[in-house]
Amino acid sequence: MPTVIALDVSLSMSRLVKTEGSEEYDKRHLAIHGINTLLDQINAHSKLEFVSLVVFSYLYEQLVSFTREYDTIKTALNKVEVYNKTCIETALNGISAIILEEWGNSSPCQVILITDGSPGIGQGSLKNFLLSYSQNDAKTNNAKSPLPFKFPCKLHVVCIASGSDPDFKNSLSMYEKMIEINGQGGEVFYPESTLSLKSVQQTFSNLAEKYFHPFHGVLHCGNLKNSVQLFPHPVPYFVDSDLGKIERNISHDIHICGFMDISDVSSPPTISRHLVIPMAKDKTKLDDSVSKDGKNGKSEDDEDVTTVEEGKIPAFTVMLHGSLKVEGMVAIAQVDDDWYAMLFSWADSKKKSNLLLALFEPGIHSISWLGSLNKLAPVSDFEESPYGPDDTKTPFPLRPSDKRSYAQSCVVWIKPGGLQADLQKVLRHARKLPDKQQQFYKELNRIRRAALSFGFLDLLDAIATMLDRECTMLPGTAHPSAALQLSHAANTLRSEMACDASQMVLPLQTNFSKND
């Protein structure tokens, strides 16, 4: 989960603070000390985290782009200079642009805004931003305001200010309101005691423990098991029910139920993907072991395990990854009650591949073409292989038992090209009247029903105008019935009957014959 650390470098951050003893530090140095603590925690528990450093005052600047080399960020922090006033809105706009350019609008991110607790003054200040947000309507806010972010993002604010500071108490509600406007999670962190190196360090440690803690679990496959870490940490999934939203979390025990060919599972819908990393030391084995001498519950063999190099420890996940990659299969795993996932080999380059866990939506029918996931069974349970004697057929996808009530595909206008293609089909038939009269009215009624379903009533008038134009452009050699049918269809689309979905636009009965 990419993280942006945004450091306030305004003049207010250069205020001196008396710490324990006779030493004095400005708030900027306290913030840098806290950031170093946060980076150390991330390096220890979430080494795969991408972190970027942004500084802001009246303007913003990205000092370090997204990287896993945290020492680069520490070096850049030592060269940070102080500028003028604080502009929170400018910083949020800049952060949004940086994340959208690097990660797009689908990758979950985190933003840590570090300031001294002063909301700033004038244009660009937090107070001015909240005031303008409350006065504008929703459409204007969505177009111009940086919040809420246009991508999944938690917003945290770390204030280098004492909780007893009266100025900070007045601005605390503003920061909470800013996080509420974003509406995607996050909170305000600040030292509960007086400002000092120790209290600031503890504040950043609390942030790291809550939002950067690793997910440790155990992957089971029969009698085999391996302690693993999932990265990024799986977030809770909320399911709508009659009782409201219910929070679902995956279990720390992941059980492999069976294996399937990649062609059978195809590309199922997933809610998140996580890298599966084997633990260097099997904690479950150490916790369950009981030493013969009764000391610390560890045996001599377990103590020898800790001395083995990390890359030489046997791991079941390594064997599983290699097997899935060679055989072209995936493993279906159960992560909670009626909640399943898929383990598969994924290559981010030609030379490197990883074992990934993709979570399905909770429920046993999350993959429609496989049917009920809790009813899948090994091929050996069948008297006759569903794949056939020579593997020439496949049992998937399963044909649904219910019969569809519609006979043709529905109209979908996601992009302008789809609507344009349907209109051009009507025009092609209109120019070949009366030979294509049946096809013309069939396509015309098809578009009219779709427009009524979508509430796109302006389209009916536009088609009528289009048919009038075609009528005036008919050549002199055209059949007389063509002009009559075009005028009749245009007038019908402008009538009240056109808005009645239960009726159809029928051809005009004329005395002309196609062969005349």
Kinemage of the C-alpha trace (Angstrom):
@kinemage 1
@onewidth
@group {chain A} dominant
@subgroup {mainchain}
@vectorlist {calphas} color= white
{ca met a 1} P 0.000 0.000 0.000
{ca pro a 2} L 1.945 3.095 -1.197
{ca thr a 3} L 2.428 5.769 1.454
{ca val a 4} L 3.035 9.503 1.066
{ca ile a 5} L 4.703 11.334 3.954
{ca ala a 6} L 3.844 15.046 3.650
{ca leu a 7} L 5.955 17.279 5.920
{ca asp a 8} L 4.973 20.855 6.715
{ca val a 9} L 8.028 23.133 6.279
{ca ser a 10} L 6.363 26.468 7.035
{ca leu a 11} L 7.793 29.081 9.391
{ca ser a 12} L 5.647 27.853 12.280
{ca met a 13} L 7.541 24.544 12.200
{ca ser a 14} L 10.725 26.381 13.222
{ca arg a 15} L 9.369 27.303 16.666
{ca leu a 16} L 11.641 26.202 19.467
{ca val a 17} L 10.355 23.716 22.023
{ca lys a 18} L 11.904 23.150 25.429
{ca thr a 19} L 12.361 19.472 26.076
{ca glu a 20} L 13.412 17.620 29.181
{ca gly a 21} L 16.631 19.093 30.416
{ca ser a 22} L 18.167 22.218 28.894
{ca glu a 23} L 18.081 21.194 25.232
{ca glu a 24} L 15.832 22.983 22.757
{ca tyr a 25} L 14.552 21.612 19.452
{ca asp a 26} L 12.369 23.195 16.838
{ca lys a 27} L 9.230 21.344 15.746
{ca arg a 28} L 10.755 20.522 12.379
{ca his a 29} L 13.560 18.506 14.012
{ca leu a 30} L 11.033 16.723 16.243
{ca ala a 31} L 8.999 15.824 13.151
{ca ile a 32} L 12.096 14.508 11.360
{ca his a 33} L 12.960 12.395 14.398
{ca gly a 34} L 9.441 10.966 14.354
{ca ile a 35} L 9.592 10.223 10.616
{ca asn a 36} L 12.858 8.344 11.099
{ca thr a 37} L 11.151 6.271 13.795
{ca leu a 38} L 8.279 5.509 11.417
{ca leu a 39} L 10.682 4.493 8.639
{ca asp a 40} L 12.538 2.174 11.001
{ca gln a 41} L 9.257 0.496 11.939
{ca ile a 42} L 8.276 0.089 8.279
{ca asn a 43} L 11.711 -1.298 7.439
{ca ala a 44} L 11.379 -3.858 10.216
{ca his a 45} L 7.833 -5.041 9.528
{ca ser a 46} L 6.791 -3.910 6.007
{ca lys a 47} L 9.912 -3.908 3.849
{ca leu a 48} L 7.876 -3.992 0.635
{ca glu a 49} L 6.109 -0.699 1.373
{ca phe a 50} L 6.650 2.079 -1.181
{ca val a 51} L 7.131 5.453 0.521
{ca ser a 52} L 7.418 8.947 -0.959
{ca leu a 53} L 8.431 12.201 0.744
{ca val a 54} L 6.623 15.461 -0.013
{ca val a 55} L 7.287 18.826 1.647
{ca phe a 56} L 4.865 21.722 1.509
{ca ser a 57} L 4.278 25.252 2.672
{ca tyr a 58} L 2.706 27.716 0.208
{ca leu a 59} L 3.764 25.319 -2.585
{ca tyr a 60} L 4.635 21.620 -2.557
{ca glu a 61} L 7.602 19.565 -3.760
{ca gln a 62} L 8.200 15.832 -4.017
{ca leu a 63} L 11.691 15.390 -2.624
{ca val a 64} L 11.787 11.591 -2.965
{ca ser a 65} L 9.623 9.575 -5.337
{ca phe a 66} L 8.135 6.224 -4.284
{ca thr a 67} L 10.945 3.986 -3.123
{ca arg a 68} L 11.797 1.113 -0.800
{ca glu a 69} L 15.220 2.600 -0.043
{ca tyr a 70} L 14.234 4.347 3.183
{ca asp a 71} L 17.753 5.654 3.762
{ca thr a 72} L 17.199 7.921 0.745
{ca ile a 73} L 14.279 9.543 2.553
{ca lys a 74} L 16.315 9.944 5.757
{ca thr a 75} L 19.074 11.677 3.797
{ca ala a 76} L 16.580 14.029 2.144
{ca leu a 77} L 15.073 14.947 5.528
{ca asn a 78} L 18.413 16.323 6.699
{ca lys a 79} L 18.392 18.812 3.815
{ca val a 80} L 14.864 20.161 4.330
{ca glu a 81} L 14.638 23.961 4.440
{ca val a 82} L 11.999 26.257 5.966
{ca tyr a 83} L 9.676 28.290 3.732
{ca asn a 84} L 6.664 30.561 4.298
{ca lys a 85} L 3.055 29.912 5.391
{ca thr a 86} L 1.061 26.689 5.622
{ca cys a 87} L -1.368 25.819 2.793
{ca ile a 88} L -3.070 22.498 3.475
{ca glu a 89} L -5.247 22.638 0.349
{ca thr a 90} L -2.210 23.063 -1.908
{ca ala a 91} L -0.553 20.053 -0.297
{ca leu a 92} L -3.633 17.873 -0.780
{ca asn a 93} L -3.898 18.860 -4.451
{ca gly a 94} L -0.242 18.038 -4.984
{ca ile a 95} L -0.455 14.689 -3.199
{ca ser a 96} L -3.513 13.730 -5.249
{ca ala a 97} L -1.721 14.548 -8.510
{ca ile a 98} L 1.392 12.575 -7.488
{ca ile a 99} L -0.543 9.420 -6.551
{ca leu a 100} L -2.770 9.527 -9.639
{ca glu a 101} L 0.258 9.864 -11.900
{ca glu a 102} L 2.196 7.033 -10.244
{ca trp a 103} L -0.498 4.552 -9.169
{ca gly a 104} L -3.751 5.524 -10.897
{ca asn a 105} L -7.138 5.634 -9.217
{ca ser a 106} L -7.472 1.986 -8.133
{ca ser a 107} L -4.482 1.283 -5.850
{ca pro a 108} L -5.165 1.774 -2.107
{ca cys a 109} L -2.799 4.355 -0.582
{ca gln a 110} L -2.072 6.125 2.680
{ca val a 111} L -1.233 9.788 3.281
{ca ile a 112} L 0.470 10.954 6.486
{ca leu a 113} L 0.227 14.732 6.876
{ca ile a 114} L 2.733 16.035 9.454
{ca thr a 115} L 2.269 19.585 10.719
{ca asp a 116} L 2.546 21.636 13.889
{ca gly a 117} L -1.220 21.825 14.433
{ca ser a 118} L -1.589 25.307 12.962
{ca pro a 119} L -4.344 25.358 10.292
{ca gly a 120} L -2.742 28.304 8.503
{ca ile a 121} L -4.276 31.651 7.557
{ca gly a 122} L -5.782 33.141 4.429
{ca gln a 123} L -6.217 31.435 1.100
{ca gly a 124} L -5.204 27.788 1.099
{ca ser a 125} L -5.548 27.432 4.866
{ca leu a 126} L -7.485 24.562 6.376
{ca lys a 127} L -10.147 26.876 7.792
{ca asn a 128} L -10.702 28.532 4.422
{ca phe a 129} L -10.855 25.129 2.708
{ca leu a 130} L -13.490 23.782 5.117
{ca leu a 131} L -15.525 26.984 4.855
{ca ser a 132} L -15.574 26.937 1.063
{ca tyr a 133} L -16.370 23.205 1.069
{ca ser a 134} L -19.428 23.669 3.274
{ca gln a 135} L -20.734 26.586 1.197
{ca asn a 136} L -20.475 24.891 -2.208
{ca asp a 137} L -22.766 22.190 -3.493
{ca ala a 138} L -21.693 18.586 -3.955
{ca lys a 139} L -21.027 18.865 -7.691
{ca thr a 140} L -18.680 21.824 -7.244
{ca asn a 141} L -16.876 20.042 -4.405
{ca asn a 142} L -16.291 16.923 -6.481
{ca ala a 143} L -14.919 18.966 -9.373
{ca lys a 144} L -12.614 21.381 -7.559
{ca ser a 145} L -11.879 20.015 -4.090
{ca pro a 146} L -8.955 17.623 -3.529
{ca leu a 147} L -11.117 15.791 -0.982
{ca pro a 148} L -12.394 13.211 -1.022
{ca phe a 149} L -9.483 11.653 -2.900
{ca lys a 150} L -10.349 10.152 -6.284
{ca phe a 151} L -8.685 6.882 -5.241
{ca pro a 152} L -8.845 4.612 -2.144
{ca cys a 153} L -6.780 6.434 0.467
{ca lys a 154} L -6.576 6.723 4.236
{ca leu a 155} L -5.653 10.173 5.519
{ca his a 156} L -3.721 10.520 8.778
{ca val a 157} L -2.632 13.743 10.449
{ca val a 158} L 0.280 13.863 12.924
{ca cys a 159} L 0.423 17.127 14.872
{ca ile a 160} L 3.692 18.108 16.552
{ca ala a 161} L 1.831 19.853 19.352
{ca ser a 162} L 0.947 19.081 22.929
{ca gly a 163} L -2.611 17.962 23.587
{ca ser a 164} L -2.934 20.696 26.211
{ca asp a 165} L -2.005 23.479 23.760
{ca pro a 166} L -5.101 25.767 23.475
{ca asp a 167} L -4.322 26.640 19.829
{ca phe a 168} L -4.133 22.982 18.915
{ca lys a 169} L -7.420 22.254 20.729
{ca asn a 170} L -9.148 24.813 18.518
{ca ser a 171} L -7.773 23.317 15.303
{ca leu a 172} L -8.221 19.633 16.253
{ca ser a 173} L -11.850 19.621 15.124
{ca met a 174} L -10.764 21.015 11.737
{ca tyr a 175} L -8.368 18.132 11.121
{ca glu a 176} L -11.023 15.632 12.174
{ca lys a 177} L -13.492 17.293 9.797
{ca met a 178} L -10.944 17.056 6.969
{ca ile a 179} L -10.558 13.297 7.561
{ca glu a 180} L -14.345 12.959 7.714
{ca ile a 181} L -14.725 14.692 4.342
{ca asn a 182} L -12.288 12.211 2.806
{ca gly a 183} L -14.459 9.452 4.246
{ca gln a 184} L -11.979 6.603 3.773
{ca gly a 185} L -10.513 6.154 7.222
{ca gly a 186} L -7.647 7.683 9.157
{ca glu a 187} L -7.221 9.645 12.374
{ca val a 188} L -5.336 12.441 14.105
{ca phe a 189} L -2.226 11.538 16.132
{ca tyr a 190} L -0.531 13.857 18.619
{ca pro a 191} L 1.673 13.506 21.737
{ca glu a 192} L -0.493 13.047 24.790
{ca ser a 193} L 2.154 14.458 27.139
{ca thr a 194} L 4.497 17.411 26.769
{ca leu a 195} L 6.526 17.723 23.587
{ca ser a 196} L 9.801 15.818 23.682
{ca leu a 197} L 11.823 13.468 21.550
{ca lys a 198} L 10.381 10.527 23.471
{ca ser a 199} L 6.720 11.581 23.193
{ca val a 200} L 6.999 12.309 19.445
{ca gln a 201} L 8.737 8.979 18.905
{ca gln a 202} L 5.921 7.215 20.776
{ca thr a 203} L 3.300 8.992 18.641
{ca phe a 204} L 4.825 7.758 15.395
{ca ser a 205} L 5.286 4.289 16.893
{ca asn a 206} L 1.552 4.195 17.684
{ca leu a 207} L 0.815 5.117 14.067
{ca ala a 208} L 3.119 2.396 12.768
{ca glu a 209} L 1.744 -0.287 15.086
{ca lys a 210} L -1.852 0.441 14.062
{ca tyr a 211} L -1.557 0.946 10.296
{ca phe a 212} L 1.714 -0.725 9.287
{ca his a 213} L 1.574 -3.961 11.271
{ca pro a 214} L 2.165 -7.097 9.199
{ca phe a 215} L -0.374 -9.875 8.765
{ca his a 216} L 0.975 -13.212 9.998
{ca gly a 217} L -0.860 -16.436 9.345
{ca val a 218} L -0.388 -20.134 8.727
{ca leu a 219} L -0.932 -21.760 5.333
{ca his a 220} L -2.216 -25.348 5.672
{ca cys a 221} L -2.321 -28.095 3.040
{ca gly a 222} L -3.113 -31.459 4.593
{ca asn a 223} L -0.310 -32.232 7.032
{ca leu a 224} L 1.914 -29.526 5.587
{ca lys a 225} L 1.941 -26.008 6.958
{ca asn a 226} L 4.040 -22.894 6.774
{ca ser a 227} L 3.943 -19.564 8.590
{ca val a 228} L 3.434 -16.790 6.051
{ca gln a 229} L 3.078 -13.037 5.864
{ca leu a 230} L 0.578 -11.350 3.540
{ca phe a 231} L 1.519 -8.047 1.975
{ca pro a 232} L -0.240 -5.668 1.895
{ca his a 233} L -2.252 -6.311 5.034
{ca pro a 234} L -5.803 -7.464 4.120
{ca val a 235} L -8.302 -4.763 5.017
{ca pro a 236} L -11.712 -5.601 6.516
{ca tyr a 237} L -14.467 -6.279 3.985
{ca phe a 238} L -17.965 -4.981 4.704
{ca val a 239} L -20.962 -7.035 3.583
{ca asp a 240} L -24.433 -5.489 3.336
{ca ser a 241} L -27.092 -7.523 5.123
{ca asp a 242} L -30.497 -7.068 6.723
{ca leu a 243} L -28.737 -6.056 9.937
{ca gly a 244} L -26.625 -3.430 8.185
{ca lys a 245} L -22.978 -3.611 7.244
{ca ile a 246} L -21.139 -6.597 8.710
{ca glu a 247} L -17.349 -6.533 8.915
{ca arg a 248} L -15.528 -9.615 7.647
{ca asn a 249} L -11.849 -10.366 8.337
{ca ile a 250} L -9.856 -13.256 6.963
{ca ser a 251} L -8.685 -15.930 9.380
{ca his a 252} L -5.053 -16.363 10.340
{ca asp a 253} L -5.383 -20.033 9.340
{ca ile a 254} L -5.611 -20.412 5.547
{ca his a 255} L -6.550 -23.929 4.421
{ca ile a 256} L -5.997 -25.160 0.867
{ca cys a 257} L -9.091 -27.099 -0.265
{ca gly a 258} L -7.876 -28.325 -3.660
{ca phe a 259} L -6.310 -27.484 -6.989
{ca met a 260} L -7.764 -26.489 -10.363
{ca asp a 261} L -6.513 -25.849 -13.865
{ca ile a 262} L -6.007 -22.195 -14.764
{ca ser a 263} L -8.337 -22.664 -17.750
{ca asp a 264} L -11.154 -23.743 -15.413
{ca val a 265} L -10.885 -20.850 -13.007
{ca ser a 266} L -10.129 -18.352 -15.818
{ca ser a 267} L -10.043 -14.730 -14.555
{ca pro a 268} L -12.448 -14.572 -11.595
{ca pro a 269} L -13.499 -11.294 -9.945
{ca thr a 270} L -11.366 -10.508 -6.891
{ca ile a 271} L -11.458 -7.795 -4.244
{ca ser a 272} L -7.723 -7.696 -3.458
{ca arg a 273} L -4.413 -9.432 -4.153
{ca his a 274} L -1.677 -10.097 -1.610
{ca leu a 275} L 1.905 -11.303 -1.858
{ca val a 276} L 2.515 -14.488 0.155
{ca ile a 277} L 5.905 -14.364 1.889
{ca pro a 278} L 7.196 -17.363 3.882
{ca met a 279} L 8.397 -16.548 7.366
{ca ala a 280} L 12.088 -17.059 8.072
{ca lys a 281} L 11.230 -18.828 11.308
{ca asp a 282} L 8.152 -20.974 11.796
{ca lys a 283} L 6.619 -19.311 14.840
{ca thr a 284} L 3.867 -21.857 15.191
{ca lys a 285} L 6.431 -24.616 15.603
{ca leu a 286} L 8.295 -22.649 18.254
{ca asp a 287} L 5.113 -21.817 20.145
{ca asp a 288} L 3.863 -25.412 20.147
{ca ser a 289} L 7.175 -27.026 21.038
{ca val a 290} L 7.850 -28.172 24.573
{ca ser a 291} L 11.443 -28.656 25.611
{ca lys a 292} L 12.544 -31.651 27.567
{ca asp a 293} L 14.140 -29.534 30.258
{ca gly a 294} L 11.099 -27.210 30.521
{ca lys a 295} L 12.995 -24.005 29.786
{ca asn a 296} L 11.065 -21.335 27.837
{ca gly a 297} L 9.125 -24.041 25.987
{ca lys a 298} L 11.838 -24.382 23.291
{ca ser a 299} L 13.832 -27.426 22.302
{ca glu a 300} L 17.448 -27.543 21.259
{ca asp a 301} L 16.408 -28.204 17.660
{ca asp a 302} L 14.381 -24.970 17.593
{ca glu a 303} L 17.351 -22.971 18.789
{ca asp a 304} L 19.373 -24.370 15.911
{ca val a 305} L 16.707 -23.194 13.454
{ca thr a 306} L 17.363 -19.553 14.318
{ca thr a 307} L 20.991 -19.878 13.316
{ca val a 308} L 20.219 -21.122 9.806
{ca glu a 309} L 20.446 -18.544 7.048
{ca glu a 310} L 17.081 -17.188 5.966
{ca gly a 311} L 17.356 -18.306 2.345
{ca lys a 312} L 18.229 -21.919 3.259
{ca ile a 313} L 15.228 -22.717 5.465
{ca pro a 314} L 12.844 -25.208 3.780
{ca ala a 315} L 9.449 -23.654 3.098
{ca phe a 316} L 6.256 -25.312 1.889
{ca thr a 317} L 5.256 -22.111 0.040
{ca val a 318} L 8.338 -22.370 -2.187
{ca met a 319} L 7.369 -25.903 -3.219
{ca leu a 320} L 3.741 -24.826 -3.725
{ca his a 321} L 4.754 -21.862 -5.873
{ca gly a 322} L 6.993 -23.973 -8.075
{ca ser a 323} L 4.358 -26.686 -8.484
{ca leu a 324} L 1.582 -24.250 -9.448
{ca lys a 325} L 3.867 -22.540 -11.937
{ca val a 326} L 5.027 -25.743 -13.648
{ca glu a 327} L 1.647 -27.506 -13.707
{ca gly a 328} L -0.350 -24.430 -14.744
{ca met a 329} L -2.762 -24.737 -11.840
{ca val a 330} L -4.161 -22.663 -8.991
{ca ala a 331} L -4.974 -23.595 -5.396
{ca ile a 332} L -8.400 -22.816 -3.944
{ca ala a 333} L -8.103 -21.886 -0.266
{ca gln a 334} L -10.625 -21.140 2.457
{ca val a 335} L -9.825 -17.994 4.424
{ca asp a 336} L -12.963 -17.881 6.609
{ca asp a 337} L -16.470 -19.327 6.876
{ca asp a 338} L -17.948 -19.290 3.339
{ca trp a 339} L -15.060 -17.153 2.103
{ca tyr a 340} L -12.561 -18.443 -0.448
{ca ala a 341} L -9.430 -17.255 -2.213
{ca met a 342} L -7.063 -18.358 -4.953
{ca leu a 343} L -3.310 -18.999 -4.709
{ca phe a 344} L -1.434 -18.703 -7.987
{ca ser a 345} L 1.946 -17.892 -9.493
{ca trp a 346} L 2.245 -14.378 -10.871
{ca ala a 347} L 5.229 -13.005 -12.783
{ca asp a 348} L 6.043 -9.292 -12.650
{ca ser a 349} L 8.892 -9.826 -15.117
{ca lys a 350} L 10.287 -12.566 -17.334
{ca lys a 351} L 12.748 -13.741 -14.687
{ca lys a 352} L 10.876 -13.240 -11.412
{ca ser a 353} L 7.572 -14.696 -10.235
{ca asn a 354} L 5.765 -14.610 -6.905
{ca leu a 355} L 3.070 -16.519 -5.037
{ca leu a 356} L -0.068 -14.397 -4.741
{ca leu a 357} L -3.313 -14.780 -2.810
{ca ala a 358} L -6.386 -13.290 -4.525
{ca leu a 359} L -9.458 -12.884 -2.329
{ca phe a 360} L -12.900 -13.553 -3.810
{ca glu a 361} L -16.003 -11.842 -2.495
{ca pro a 362} L -17.382 -13.567 0.616
{ca gly a 363} L -19.896 -16.274 -0.262
{ca ile a 364} L -19.968 -19.686 -1.880
{ca his a 365} L -21.246 -18.363 -5.223
{ca ser a 366} L -18.571 -15.728 -5.802
{ca ile a 367} L -17.508 -17.388 -9.095
{ca ser a 368} L -20.657 -18.021 -11.085
{ca trp a 369} L -19.248 -20.518 -13.614
{ca leu a 370} L -17.881 -22.809 -10.893
{ca gly a 371} L -21.178 -23.122 -9.062
{ca ser a 372} L -21.130 -23.561 -5.276
{ca leu a 373} L -17.529 -23.525 -4.077
{ca asn a 374} L -18.259 -25.763 -1.090
{ca lys a 375} L -19.488 -28.512 -3.427
{ca leu a 376} L -16.327 -28.852 -5.508
{ca ala a 377} L -14.798 -32.307 -5.208
{ca pro a 378} L -11.725 -34.170 -6.517
{ca val a 379} L -11.990 -35.856 -9.919
{ca ser a 380} L -11.269 -39.181 -8.204
{ca asp a 381} L -14.687 -39.025 -6.501
{ca phe a 382} L -16.457 -39.433 -9.851
{ca glu a 383} L -16.993 -42.795 -11.508
{ca glu a 384} L -16.341 -41.192 -14.880
{ca ser a 385} L -14.001 -38.233 -15.323
{ca pro a 386} L -15.937 -35.080 -16.238
{ca tyr a 387} L -13.016 -34.187 -18.497
{ca gly a 388} L -13.610 -37.222 -20.689
{ca pro a 389} L -11.316 -40.189 -21.349
{ca asp a 390} L -8.836 -38.108 -23.318
{ca asp a 391} L -9.304 -34.757 -21.587
{ca thr a 392} L -11.070 -33.376 -24.641
{ca lys a 393} L -13.810 -31.606 -22.732
{ca thr a 394} L -14.057 -29.513 -19.597
{ca pro a 395} L -16.831 -29.395 -16.968
{ca phe a 396} L -16.583 -25.625 -16.709
{ca pro a 397} L -18.256 -23.252 -17.044
{ca leu a 398} L -21.379 -24.707 -15.517
{ca arg a 399} L -24.610 -23.959 -17.371
{ca pro a 400} L -27.079 -22.164 -15.050
{ca ser a 401} L -30.188 -24.148 -14.184
{ca asp a 402} L -32.574 -21.222 -14.641
{ca lys a 403} L -33.647 -20.248 -18.150
{ca arg a 404} L -33.138 -16.661 -19.229
{ca ser a 405} L -36.256 -14.703 -20.069
{ca tyr a 406} L -34.644 -12.643 -22.778
{ca ala a 407} L -33.769 -13.852 -26.249
{ca gln a 408} L -31.218 -11.254 -27.279
{ca ser a 409} L -28.410 -9.345 -25.656
{ca cys a 410} L -29.208 -6.104 -23.889
{ca val a 411} L -28.118 -2.704 -25.156
{ca val a 412} L -25.048 -1.324 -23.388
{ca trp a 413} L -23.830 2.228 -24.002
{ca ile a 414} L -20.731 2.559 -21.865
{ca lys a 415} L -18.753 4.552 -24.428
{ca pro a 416} L -19.918 6.969 -27.148
{ca gly a 417} L -18.784 4.495 -29.812
{ca gly a 418} L -21.477 2.002 -28.817
{ca leu a 419} L -24.296 4.511 -29.237
{ca gln a 420} L -22.827 5.772 -32.491
{ca ala a 421} L -22.664 2.232 -33.893
{ca asp a 422} L -26.356 1.620 -33.104
{ca leu a 423} L -27.409 4.902 -34.742
{ca gln a 424} L -25.364 4.150 -37.844
{ca lys a 425} L -27.124 0.786 -38.163
{ca val a 426} L -30.497 2.585 -38.212
{ca leu a 427} L -29.208 4.992 -40.873
{ca arg a 428} L -27.948 2.178 -43.084
{ca his a 429} L -31.348 0.529 -43.065
{ca ala a 430} L -33.099 3.898 -43.591
{ca arg a 431} L -31.117 4.544 -46.781
{ca lys a 432} L -32.240 1.184 -48.193
{ca leu a 433} L -35.969 1.652 -47.649
{ca pro a 434} L -38.339 0.058 -48.500
{ca asp a 435} L -36.174 -3.077 -49.008
{ca lys a 436} L -34.903 -2.961 -45.408
{ca gln a 437} L -38.175 -1.818 -43.861
{ca gln a 438} L -38.473 -4.700 -41.396
{ca gln a 439} L -34.850 -4.351 -40.210
{ca phe a 440} L -35.237 -0.552 -39.970
{ca tyr a 441} L -38.183 -0.683 -37.572
{ca lys a 442} L -36.629 -3.535 -35.571
{ca glu a 443} L -33.454 -1.516 -34.859
{ca leu a 444} L -35.483 1.658 -34.291
{ca asn a 445} L -37.641 -0.011 -31.624
{ca arg a 446} L -34.556 -1.590 -30.054
{ca ile a 447} L -32.870 1.794 -29.565
{ca arg a 448} L -36.143 3.386 -28.406
{ca arg a 449} L -36.634 0.755 -25.665
{ca ala a 450} L -33.050 1.227 -24.492
{ca ala a 451} L -33.456 5.019 -24.393
{ca leu a 452} L -36.637 4.655 -22.328
{ca ser a 453} L -34.911 2.221 -19.946
{ca phe a 454} L -32.010 4.612 -19.388
{ca gly a 455} L -34.260 7.694 -19.211
{ca phe a 456} L -32.478 9.067 -22.282
{ca leu a 457} L -35.563 10.805 -23.713
{ca asp a 458} L -33.563 13.439 -25.567
{ca leu a 459} L -32.265 10.671 -27.810
{ca leu a 460} L -35.758 10.145 -29.281
{ca asp a 461} L -35.951 13.722 -30.465
{ca ala a 462} L -32.408 13.510 -31.825
{ca ile a 463} L -33.268 10.387 -33.861
{ca ala a 464} L -36.398 12.105 -35.193
{ca thr a 465} L -34.292 15.060 -36.351
{ca met a 466} L -31.825 12.657 -37.924
{ca leu a 467} L -34.605 10.881 -39.867
{ca asp a 468} L -36.020 14.221 -41.069
{ca arg a 469} L -32.597 15.102 -42.424
{ca glu a 470} L -32.338 11.751 -44.214
{ca cys a 471} L -35.782 12.356 -45.733
{ca thr a 472} L -34.693 15.661 -47.246
{ca met a 473} L -31.518 14.104 -48.637
{ca leu a 474} L -33.251 11.293 -50.495
{ca pro a 475} L -32.274 11.169 -54.192
{ca gly a 476} L -34.843 11.732 -56.906
{ca thr a 477} L -34.719 8.062 -57.855
{ca ala a 478} L -35.748 6.927 -54.359
{ca his a 479} L -38.956 4.964 -53.894
{ca pro a 480} L -41.911 7.150 -52.741
{ca ser a 481} L -42.493 4.860 -49.767
{ca ala a 482} L -39.059 5.718 -48.324
{ca ala a 483} L -39.973 9.361 -47.668
{ca leu a 484} L -43.324 8.366 -46.173
{ca gln a 485} L -41.768 5.817 -43.799
{ca leu a 486} L -39.041 8.223 -42.647
{ca ser a 487} L -41.572 11.022 -41.996
{ca his a 488} L -43.896 8.591 -40.215
{ca ala a 489} L -41.090 7.283 -37.939
{ca ala a 490} L -39.898 10.816 -37.108
{ca asn a 491} L -43.396 12.029 -36.207
{ca thr a 492} L -44.071 8.929 -34.101
{ca leu a 493} L -40.869 9.485 -32.091
{ca arg a 494} L -42.096 13.007 -31.266
{ca ser a 495} L -45.551 11.823 -30.181
{ca glu a 496} L -46.672 10.784 -26.694
{ca met a 497} L -46.810 7.164 -27.785
{ca ala a 498} L -43.029 7.094 -28.148
{ca cys a 499} L -42.640 7.290 -24.341
{ca asp a 500} L -44.819 4.217 -23.803
{ca ala a 501} L -42.508 1.215 -23.554
{ca ser a 502} L -45.409 -1.231 -24.004
{ca gln a 503} L -46.060 -0.051 -27.594
{ca met a 504} L -43.968 -0.357 -30.734
{ca val a 505} L -43.377 1.923 -33.692
{ca leu a 506} L -45.131 0.119 -36.575
{ca pro a 507} L -44.584 0.710 -40.313
{ca leu a 508} L -46.956 3.023 -42.151
{ca gln a 509} L -49.458 1.154 -44.312
{ca thr a 510} L -49.237 2.533 -47.881
{ca asn a 511} L -50.624 1.638 -51.302
{ca phe a 512} L -47.136 1.529 -52.799
{ca ser a 513} L -45.463 -1.688 -53.707
{ca lys a 514} L -41.726 -2.316 -53.492
{ca asn a 515} L -41.679 -3.366 -57.101
{ca asp a 516} L -43.432 -0.255 -58.410
